[in-house]
Amino acid sequence: MNEQRQKSDGWLEPGLGARISCHEITWLPSGQTRLMPNGQARVMPTGGNLYFHKVPISGTAPQTRDFAQIVLLVTGSAVQKVNGERRLLSAGDICFLRPDDLNSYLPDSERSLVELVTIDYGLDCFLSLSVLFEDDRFLQQLTAPVLPPRFQMDANACGNLYTRLLKFNTPALSLTLRKVKLKLLLGELFARFFIDEENLLLESQVPDWLVSLCAAMREEKNFIAGLPRLQKLACRTPGHVCKSFQKYLGRRPTEYINELRLAHAARQLSDTTDDIVAIATRLNFRSLSWFYRLFRQRYGVSPAAYRHLHSTVRGL
C-alpha cells in the first residue's frame, strides 16, 4: 500500500478548522475484495459525518495528515500500525496522532466490527491551547514519544465523551458556538491527559514501577533529597530511568524533581511568611540564583512577586 497524506483542504470544515466524524469498519474476507476496485477499501458516507468502511483484511491504507487527529475507539478492537510499530487498540482507547505519524488499521484476530470517532483539527488550535494553559509544555508531552500517546478511558468516561462528540454535529448549533465547544473540548482533553500528572500516569501506558516512583517522589522528604533518592527508589540503572522519564513524561528526572520543589516553594511563598532564602535552602537548590532562575521560568515572576500576588497570609 502506498503512503497517502490527507489534506485539510476539503476535509476540515471551513470556518471551524476541524471535523468530528464517526467511522464504522467492517473487514472483508479475501474473496470479497475481488468485487472492489483494485481491492481497495470502500467508503460510504451517509451524511452527518458518519462513514461506513468496507476494508480488506490487509488493512487500511497508511496515511499521514497535514492536521492533528484524536481517535476514540468506541466498539471492538483493531491493530494500529503506526510509525512501523503495531499495537492493539481496544474499546475506550484514545490516541493522539501527530501530523507526520504514519498510521493504518488492521483487523484483530476476531476481525471484530470497529467503531471509532475522530477529532480532526488544524495546527492553529495548538496556539489557542498554549494561550489557554499559559504554557506550551503539553506539546512536548505530545510530540516527544516515538509513538503517538495513547490512553485508556473507562466505559463511563468513554461513553460520555462519545455522546458529547455525537452532539457536536447538531445542525442547530451555530458556527460560533461550535468553535467555542471545540476549544473547550480540546482544552479538557489535553488538560486531562497531558497537564494533570496523576491522570497522565494512571491512564497512559506508563510502567507500574514508574507510577510508583513518581508517587514516592511527591513526598517532601524525597524530592528534597533529590536525584540520588530517585535513583535509589527506582532500583534501575540511571540510563534506563532517564530514558523512561523522557519517553513517558517528556522530561528528565532532574526536571521532574525541580518541578516538585518549585511547586512546594510556591505553596510556601503563598501560605507562610518564611524567608525566601530559607525556603530555597530547605528545598536543596544548589544556589539561590539557580532557584530564582528556575522559579521565574516556571511562574513568570520572581519569588517575591509571586508572594505578593498569591499570599494567603494577612499583613503581607
C-alpha positions, 0 to 999 in steps of 0.5 A: 500500500502506498503512503497517502497524506490527507489534506485539510483542504476539503476535509476540515470544515471551513470556518471551524478548522476541524471535523468530528466524524464517526467511522464504522469498519467492517473487514472483508474476507479475501474473496470479497475484495475481488468485487472492489476496485483494485481491492481497495477499501470502500467508503460510504458516507451517509451524511452527518459525518458518519462513514461506513468502511468496507476494508480488506483484511490487509488493512487500511491504507497508511496515511499521514495528515497535514492536521492533528487527529484524536481517535476514540475507539468506541466498539471492538478492537483493531491493530494500529500500525503506526510509525512501523510499530503495531499495537492493539487498540481496544474499546475506550482507547484514545490516541493522539496522532501527530501530523507526520505519524504514519498510521493504518488499521488492521483487523484483530484476530476476531476481525471484530466490527470497529467503531471509532470517532475522530477529532480532526483539527488544524495546527492553529488550535495548538496556539489557542491551547498554549494561550489557554494553559499559559504554557506550551509544555503539553506539546512536548508531552505530545510530540516527544514519544516515538509513538503517538500517546495513547490512553485508556478511558473507562466505559463511563468516561468513554461513553460520555465523551462519545455522546458529547462528540455525537452532539457536536454535529447538531445542525442547530448549533451555530458556527460560533458556538461550535468553535467555542465547544471545540476549544473547550473540548480540546482544552479538557482533553489535553488538560486531562491527559497531558497537564494533570500528572496523576491522570497522565500516569494512571491512564497512559501506558506508563510502567507500574514501577514508574507510577510508583516512583513518581508517587514516592517522589511527591513526598517532601522528604524525597524530592528534597533529597533529590536525584540520588533518592530517585535513583535509589527508589527506582532500583534501575540503572540511571540510563534506563530511568532517564530514558523512561522519564523522557519517553513517558513524561517528556522530561528528565528526572532532574526536571521532574524533581525541580518541578516538585520543589518549585511547586512546594516553594510556591505553596510556601511563598503563598501560605507562610511568611518564611524567608525566601532564602530559607525556603530555597535552602530547605528545598536543596537548590544548589544556589539561590540564583539557580532557584530564582532562575528556575522559579521565574521560568516556571511562574513568570515572576520572581519569588517575591512577586509571586508572594505578593500576588498569591499570599494567603497570609494577612499583613503581607 
